[in-house]
Amino acid sequence: MSSLLLPRTPPPSPPLSTAAAPPFLSPRTHIPSHVYKHPAAILLEICTSMKELQQFIPLIMKSGLYNEHLFQTKLVSLFCRFGSLNDAVKVFDPIESKVDPLYHTLLKGYAQQSNLDSAMKFFSRMKHDGISPIVYNYAYLMKACADKFDVRRGKQIHAQLILNGFSDNLYSMTSVMNLYAKCREIHEAYKMFDRMPEKDLVCWNTVIAGFAHNGMPKRSLELVSAMQEEGHIPDLVTVVTILPASANIGNLRVGKSIHAYAVRHGLESYVNVSTALLDMYAKCGLIRTARHIFDSMSSKTVVSWNSMIDGYSQSGDYSEALDLFQKMLDEGLRPSNVTVMGALHACANLCDINRGQFVHKLVIDSGLDSDVSVTNSLISMYCKCKRVDLAAQLFHKLRMKSLVSWNAMILGYAQNGFTIEAISLFCKMQEKNMKLDSFSLVSVITAVAELSVLRQAKWAHGLAVRTCLDKNVFAMTALVDMYAKCGAVHTARKLFDSMGDNRHVTTWNAMIDGYGTHGFGEEAVELFEHMCSKGSVINPNDVTFLCIISACSHSGLVKQGRKYFTMMKEKYGLEPKMDHYGAVVDLLGRAGQLKEAWEFILQMPVEPEINVFGAMLGACKIHKNVDLGEKAADKLFDLEPDDGGYHVLLANIYAIASMWDKVAKVRTLMEKKGIQKTPGCSSVDLKNEVHTFYSGSVKHPQSERIYAYLGELIDRIKEAGYVPDTSSIHDVEEDVQEQLLNTHSEKLAISFGLINSSPGTTIHIRKNLRVCGDCHNATKYISLVTEREIIVRDMHRFHHFKNGVCSCGDYW
């Protein structure tokens, strides 16, 4: 808090007279001039380290000054300052006639260097020994309580402070305000402030910082105006406090006015002011201005480097963040835990495992591997770099796991497809009576969403209600996304509507994306238009535009999709990213506008990446365009030569065109490179168990019954008009071609679901790859003859099959 940033001027000492000392000061002790003028006393005044202190002690002993109160008190003070509380106690305990300053000095040491219990225990001993507490004693204890966020004990000290007559003391009341503000009881702090008959600049700075640090930046800025009206001039501490407040509300105008004030009053040259300024500009999106301030600083602290590195990370320029981190190391600065966490965050977002491991080694060499927060950042980095195994090793070795540790590991499992492991770890966390927060809930909801099991989704929703997190905007947004990914898009919309004005931009994104993946493009467009209407308080961001363009792509709304791509830059000033370009190529390609899609790629202002050519290749497969498919594949193989999925797509394009010699060439190339085709698998949830099927698999206990039922089912749908599509299979007899088609994983999963569920029950299937054309056609007929609704989620979208029709309208 601000009261700790600038030293307070202590209450003035009384004039030399026979009058008693004021109650907030200890009684004066006469010190002979030969004592305080002795060279040893001067050496203690300028002592800067434990090593120097150890060298001065023999001189004090030889000079016969060890028993002088001045030297005893100074030794206790220096031992405490250098972190050796035990040595301070060794000096203190043998002294027979202890003066009051000795007690006050050691209490300060306990409050600053030891745990709160020890400090309180010594405070009790001090009173037992007949030492009258002074105002600074309470200030030390208040600060210790504030640092430990122990508001209960802080209130006890507050009560004693009042009982001992210090309730009108400005210094003591400021320390009380600081306690309440740090312990998240800012309104209690303001009550104390409001009751003060006199307020100095430190009081104002304390309450301003309290509101700023408790998530009320607007109120803190209002108080600065009130402070000036009272005749107080903002100082360095005020400026350093309110710059982050202006950044947190994104008010660049206020931030610039504070900058101008700092220049006019000669404060800009202070390193903490410059650091706060660059941090403000970075958070307001002016990263170049922030860098200009950073480069012009004559001296920089580690905090300055941290702020600039974080600024680049927050602006999405993770490469520059890591370059700056390397420059910091090259200049010989020792990184702090905040520095390495910023670097790890950048590595994670770049998925740069090599630099991430370099930082990990630096963490070990710097002795920061015992820091739980740093380890948590390492866990997150490895998870984002898809090395969950290394993250799990760190997690299991971590002795003092925080809630953040559990959350990071659970989310890491969920985001890497280890859904069962994520849910199991979450259950273990609950067994250890860890109190979950909104991040814990979001992490497990993410796992449930990936699992795509509606029964588990209802469990997660119930958990949110039981833990009273069903009003939390992040938890609710995750629930909206989860229900959409579990096939219950209408339930997702009900939750979305129930949130009213308590929606974040990510909530809108989740709902628009949910409509898009379910093929409800018109509904997605309607919701997006409502979001952009004049009455809306939330503007779309770059993710919103990616969601709506993708939704248009899944529903063939080419005109709308192109309009939104233009709108994002012209109306909202959002620069398209590679994912947006890929979405437009997908939009045009799915609609059969392959020539326009290819021209769009050639005219891109940036070099196209894998996702752009991947979308083009997928469109060429749908529309059987060999020429453009080969061009897209050539680009892909240059960028990602070992991705089996793209090789399989090209082979399928050749197969559909009956170009079997080229199919053979692709397959030979895959064999030479050791590239494996990802095996297709489908899963179905039944009676608290997930059953997984692979194409042609006979390992399931009910395999014989499944295949027998499937044979009967194929006969029934053939009678209804189903014709197997064997265009992608050759070199085998026609009956074998049909047999291979009939053993696809989704057909096996659907048969199992139909056998083991009651008539009328909806069947939910999860497929790891795109649904093939034959299975899509067959499932339509199966839904017709069995009168069942079948919901299939493949790697791209949902298909709702009912009465012989799919929600995608055969457009996928």
C-alpha positions, -999 to 999 in steps of 0.1 A, spaced: 0 0 0 11 36 -5 17 42 32 46 18 29 61 33 -2 72 66 13 87 68 48 64 85 73 79 114 93 75 103 129 58 125 154 81 152 166 102 146 197 94 167 227 117 195 237 143 188 263 126 194 296 115 175 326 81 168 310 71 131 303 74 118 268 42 117 248 24 83 249 33 75 213 71 77 220 93 57 244 109 76 273 142 93 264 174 77 275 205 98 282 235 87 261 269 101 271 287 120 242 318 97 244 294 68 235 275 81 205 306 99 192 328 68 194 341 55 160 324 22 166 290 39 169 297 57 136 307 23 120 274 8 131 255 37 115 271 30 81 270 -8 84 255 -24 52 259 -61 56 262 -90 81 298 -95 71 307 -59 81 287 -63 113 307 -94 123 339 -74 117 327 -45 139 317 -65 169 353 -73 182 360 -35 181 329 -29 203 340 -56 227 375 -43 230 363 -7 235 342 -18 264 310 -5 248 291 -38 245 270 -31 276 260 4 265 223 6 257 230 24 225 252 -4 211 229 -31 224 199 -15 207 219 -9 175 231 -45 174 196 -59 178 184 -36 151 211 -45 126 208 -83 132 170 -79 125 177 -59 94 201 -85 80 176 -113 87 193 -129 117 166 -128 143 182 -155 164 214 -134 168 192 -104 178 176 -125 205 210 -137 217 220 -101 222 186 -92 238 181 -121 263 212 -118 285 208 -81 291 197 -76 327 186 -40 326 167 -36 293 156 -2 282 123 3 263 139 9 229 154 -26 230 119 -41 233 106 -18 205 135 -27 182 132 -64 187 94 -63 182 100 -46 149 124 -74 140 98 -101 149 71 -83 129 93 -80 99 113 -112 99 93 -139 118 58 -153 117 29 -134 132 26 -158 161 61 -150 173 56 -113 170 23 -114 190 40 -136 216 68 -112 221 43 -83 222 26 -100 251 59 -106 269 68 -69 264 36 -58 281 41 -85 309 76 -70 315 59 -36 321 69 -19 289 42 6 277 34 1 240 41 30 218 23 38 185 51 23 164 46 -11 180 10 -12 167 21 0 133 47 -28 130 21 -54 141 -6 -39 118 18 -42 88 26 -78 97 -11 -86 98 -16 -68 65 12 -87 48 -3 -120 60 -38 -109 52 -48 -117 88 -77 -93 93 -89 -111 125 -57 -104 144 -55 -70 128 -89 -61 143 -76 -73 177 -46 -50 175 -69 -22 163 -90 -27 195 -59 -25 217 -47 6 198 -80 23 207 -79 11 243 -44 26 247 -55 60 235 -41 60 200 -74 63 181 -67 100 172 -31 94 162 -27 100 124 2 76 121 -16 47 138 -49 52 120 -31 52 86 -16 18 95 -51 6 104 -64 18 70 -36 0 53 -45 -32 70 -82 -31 60 -73 -21 24 -48 -50 20 -73 -75 35 -99 -66 9 -120 -46 34 -117 -14 15 -150 0 28 -138 -4 64 -106 14 54 -127 42 39 -148 45 71 -115 50 91 -104 75 66 -137 94 66 -137 97 104 -102 112 106 -104 149 117 -71 156 100 -58 139 69 -23 142 55 -10 132 21 0 97 32 -36 91 44 -49 101 10 -23 80 -8 -32 50 14 -70 51 7 -64 59 -31 -41 29 -34 -66 8 -14 -94 14 -39 -70 10 -69 -57 -24 -56 -92 -36 -47 -105 -34 -83 -121 1 -80 -98 22 -102 -125 48 -110 -131 55 -73 -94 59 -67 -92 85 -95 -122 103 -80 -104 105 -47 -73 121 -63 -96 150 -74 -111 152 -39 -76 153 -24 -66 182 -46 -97 201 -37 -86 197 0 -53 214 -9 -30 184 -11 -6 182 -41 -2 146 -56 33 134 -51 54 106 -65 35 79 -46 1 93 -58 13 92 -95 27 57 -92 -6 45 -77 -31 61 -101 -12 53 -134 -21 16 -131 -57 26 -121 -60 46 -154 -45 16 -173 -70 -8 -157 -100 11 -170 -82 17 -203 -85 55 -200 -56 67 -221 -67 104 -218 -64 102 -180 -31 84 -183 -17 111 -206 -28 138 -182 -10 121 -154 20 118 -176 19 155 -183 16 162 -145 46 141 -138 66 160 -164 56 194 -151 65 184 -115 98 168 -124 87 133 -114 92 116 -148 129 109 -140 121 87 -111 125 51 -121 92 39 -105 73 67 -123 88 58 -157 81 22 -151 44 30 -142 42 51 -173 54 24 -197 31 -1 -180 2 23 -185 9 29 -222 14 -9 -228 -19 -18 -212 -36 10 -232 -23 -6 -265 5 19 -272 33 -6 -270 57 16 -291 52 46 -268 59 22 -239 91 10 -256 102 46 -262 99 54 -225 117 21 -216 146 29 -240 149 65 -227 152 54 -191 187 62 -178 184 34 -151 161 4 -151 151 -19 -123 140 -55 -128 105 -42 -124 110 -20 -154 121 -50 -175 93 -71 -162 67 -44 -172 81 -41 -207 82 -79 -212 47 -82 -199 36 -54 -222 48 -73 -253 31 -105 -240 -2 -87 -234 0 -72 -269 5 -106 -284 41 -100 -295 56 -130 -276 87 -132 -298 97 -96 -289 89 -104 -252 114 -133 -253 140 -112 -272 138 -85 -245 141 -112 -218 173 -124 -236 186 -89 -237 180 -85 -200 201 -116 -194 228 -104 -217 231 -72 -197 238 -93 -166 206 -86 -147 193 -114 -124 157 -122 -133 131 -124 -106 103 -149 -103 80 -124 -121 105 -122 -150 107 -159 -156 69 -163 -153 66 -136 -180 91 -154 -202 74 -188 -196 40 -172 -205 55 -161 -239 70 -195 -245 37 -211 -238 18 -189 -263 44 -195 -289 44 -233 -281 82 -229 -281 93 -259 -261 130 -253 -267 131 -218 -252 107 -230 -225 132 -256 -215 160 -230 -216 140 -209 -191 134 -240 -170 171 -246 -167 176 -209 -158 149 -213 -131 169 -242 -116 202 -224 -118 187 -193 -102 172 -213 -73 137 -203 -83 124 -238 -87 112 -239 -51 88 -210 -59 53 -225 -63 42 -197 -87 72 -203 -110 65 -241 -110 28 -234 -118 40 -213 -148 63 -242 -159 33 -266 -157 12 -243 -178 40 -238 -203 46 -275 -208 9 -282 -211 5 -255 -238 36 -270 -256 17 -303 -256 42 -320 -232 17 -329 -205 40 -357 -194 67 -331 -183 40 -310 -167 27 -340 -147 62 -348 -135 66 -312 -121 31 -313 -106 36 -346 -87 70 -335 -74 56 -303 -61 52 -307 -23 32 -276 -14 6 -276 -42 -15 -244 -43 -50 -242 -58 -34 -227 -89 -12 -258 -93 -42 -281 -93 -61 -258 -117 -31 -256 -141 -27 -293 -143 -64 -301 -147 -67 -275 -174 -36 -288 -191 -50 -323 -192 -83 -310 -205 -68 -289 -233 -46 -318 -245 -74 -343 -248 -67 -362 -216 -103 -356 -204 -105 -387 -181 -72 -377 -164 -85 -341 -159 -117 -352 -143 -99 -378 -121 -74 -352 -109 -103 -328 -101 -119 -355 -80 -86 -361 -62 -84 -323 -55 -119 -325 -39 -108 -355 -18 -80 -333 -3 -107 -308 7 -92 -281 -15 -118 -253 -18 -123 -249 -55 -127 -215 -72 -141 -203 -105 -108 -213 -123 -111 -249 -109 -146 -251 -121 -138 -237 -156 -109 -262 -159 -131 -293 -152 -159 -279 -174 -134 -276 -202 -126 -313 -198 -163 -322 -197 -169 -301 -229 -141 -321 -246 -155 -354 -235 -189 -343 -250 -210 -364 -226 -243 -347 -216 -245 -367 -183 -212 -353 -172 -222 -318 -183 -252 -319 -160 -229 -331 -132 -206 -301 -138 -236 -277 -139 -248 -291 -106 -213 -286 -91 -214 -250 -101 -248 -245 -83 -237 -264 -52 -205 -243 -49 -225 -210 -55 -204 -203 -86 -234 -204 -109 -235 -165 -110 -198 -162 -118 -195 -149 -154 -165 -171 -162 -181 -203 -149 -213 -195 -166 -195 -188 -199 -178 -221 -196 -211 -238 -190 -226 -222 -221 -196 -235 -241 -198 -269 -225 -235 -275 -232 -230 -264 -268 -201 -289 -272 -222 -316 -256 -249 -312 -282 -274 -293 -261 -272 -260 -279 -307 -250 -268 -298 -255 -231 -267 -234 -238 -289 -206 -252 -312 -208 -221 -281 -202 -198 -269 -174 -221 -303 -156 -218 -304 -161 -180 -272 -142 -176 -288 -109 -187 -263 -80 -186 -237 -102 -167 -222 -114 -200 -186 -110 -211 -175 -108 -247 -163 -145 -243 -199 -154 -234 -212 -140 -267 -183 -157 -285 -192 -191 -269 -228 -189 -280 -221 -177 -315 -195 -205 -319 -220 -230 -305 -246 -220 -331 -220 -222 -358 -207 -257 -349 -243 -270 -348 -250 -256 -383 -274 -229 -371 -258 -202 -391 -289 -179 -393 -292 -180 -355 -255 -171 -351 -259 -142 -375 -289 -129 -356 -271 -131 -323 -240 -114 -338 -261 -86 -352 -278 -81 -318 -243 -79 -302 -233 -51 -327 -265 -32 -323 -265 4 -309 -279 -7 -275 -252 -33 -268 -224 -23 -244 -200 -51 -255 -181 -48 -288 -170 -79 -307 -133 -88 -306 -111 -107 -330 -124 -141 -316 -160 -130 -322 -153 -124 -359 -135 -157 -362 -166 -174 -346 -191 -157 -369 -171 -162 -401 -168 -199 -392 -205 -201 -385 -213 -186 -419 -189 -211 -434 -207 -241 -419 -240 -228 -432 -230 -216 -466 -236 -179 -458 -209 -166 -480 -221 -131 -485 -225 -125 -448 -192 -141 -440 -173 -118 -464 -192 -88 -451 -180 -96 -415 -144 -101 -426 -145 -66 -441 -163 -51 -411 -138 -63 -385 -111 -40 -399 -131 -11 -414 -156 -7 -385 -138 -21 -354 -101 -15 -364 -92 -52 -358 -64 -65 -380 -72 -100 -394 -50 -128 -381 -41 -160 -399 -71 -179 -384 -94 -152 -400 -78 -157 -434 -81 -195 -430 -118 -191 -421 -125 -170 -453 -108 -197 -474 -130 -223 -457 -160 -201 -463 -154 -198 -500 -141 -233 -505 -170 -251 -488 -194 -231 -511 -176 -244 -542 -159 -210 -550 -125 -227 -552 -111 -202 -578 -121 -172 -556 -106 -190 -525 -73 -195 -543 -72 -159 -556 -79 -148 -520 -49 -168 -508 -26 -153 -535 -37 -117 -525 -32 -121 -488 -10 -93 -473 9 -119 -452 25 -152 -461 -2 -179 -458 3 -206 -431 -7 -242 -427 -44 -235 -417 -50 -215 -449 -37 -242 -472 -54 -269 -451 -88 -252 -455 -81 -251 -493 -72 -288 -495 -103 -298 -475 -125 -278 -499 -108 -294 -529 -116 -328 -514 -153 -319 -510 -156 -305 -545 -133 -331 -562 -108 -305 -576 -76 -323 -582 -55 -294 -597 -60 -269 -569 -58 -298 -544 -23 -306 -556 -12 -270 -554 -25 -267 -518 -9 -300 -509 25 -290 -523 24 -259 -501 13 -279 -471 41 -305 -475 66 -277 -476 53 -262 -444 44 -294 -425 59 -324 -443 51 -350 -417 14 -343 -411 -4 -375 -420 -39 -359 -422 -30 -338 -452 -15 -368 -471 -47 -387 -464 -68 -358 -478 -48 -357 -510 -50 -395 -514 -88 -393 -510 -90 -366 -537 -71 -389 -560 -92 -418 -550 -125 -400 -557 -111 -391 -592 -101 -428 -596 -64 -417 -600 -52 -449 -582 -16 -446 -594 -13 -412 -576 -31 -427 -545 -3 -454 -544 24 -427 -547 10 -408 -517 8 -439 -497 43 -449 -506 56 -415 -496 38 -419 -463 55 -453 -457 89 -439 -466 85 -410 -441 70 -432 -415 38 -411 -415 9 -429 -398 -27 -422 -406 -47 -413 -375 -71 -442 -369 -108 -432 -368 -126 -439 -335 -161 -431 -322 -173 -431 -286 -208 -434 -270 -217 -428 -234 -239 -454 -218 -247 -461 -181 -219 -440 -166 -193 -456 -190 -178 -443 -223 -175 -471 -249 -150 -465 -277 -150 -482 -311 -123 -484 -339 -130 -493 -375 -132 -530 -378 -126 -536 -341 -140 -568 -326 -126 -563 -290 -159 -551 -274 -177 -577 -253 -208 -572 -274 -190 -573 -308 -209 -603 -321 -243 -588 -312 -233 -554 -326 -222 -567 -360 -253 -589 -362 -276 -559 -355 -256 -537 -378 -261 -562 -407 -298 -561 -402 -298 -523 -399 -279 -520 -432 -305 -542 -449 -333 -520 -435 -318 -487 -447 -310 -501 -481 -347 -509 -484 -354 -472 -475 -331 -460 -503 -295 -461 -489 -268 -468 -515 -232 -474 -502 -206 -449 -515 -175 -471 -524 -158 -444 -545 -128 -442 -522 -121 -479 -521 -105 -500 -548 -84 -532 -554 -111 -554 -536 -144 -570 -547 -176 -550 -544 -190 -570 -515 -157 -565 -496 -159 -527 -503 -193 -526 -486 -181 -547 -458 -152 -523 -451 -177 -494 -452 -200 -511 -428 -173 -515 -401 -166 -478 -398 -164 -467 -362 -194 -444 -361 -217 -472 -375 -204 -496 -348 -210 -469 -321 -245 -461 -334 -254 -498 -334 -242 -503 -298 -262 -472 -287 -294 -485 -304 -291 -519 -289 -284 -507 -253 -309 -478 -250 -347 -475 -248 -368 -465 -279 -369 -428 -283 -336 -421 -265 -313 -397 -283 -279 -413 -293 -248 -391 -288 -217 -400 -307 -182 -385 -306 -160 -389 -337 -123 -380 -336 -121 -373 -374 -145 -357 -400 -175 -379 -407 -171 -396 -441 -197 -391 -468 -210 -427 -466 -215 -427 -428 -232 -393 -430 -256 -407 -456 -262 -440 -437 -268 -422 -404 -296 -401 -421 -314 -433 -431 -307 -449 -397 -325 -420 -380 -354 -425 -404 -359 -462 -400 -353 -463 -362 -372 -431 -354 -343 -420 -333 -324 -387 -331 -287 -392 -335 -263 -364 -326 -227 -368 -340 -199 -345 -330 -169 -348 -354 -136 -329 -353 -152 -298 -369 -189 -296 -360 -222 -312 -349 -246 -332 -370 -282 -336 -357 -298 -365 -376 -336 -368 -373 -363 -383 -395 -338 -389 -423 -325 -353 -424 -292 -338 -410 -291 -303 -395 -261 -295 -418 -283 -298 -449 -256 -320 -464 -233 -289 -463 -203 -298 -443 
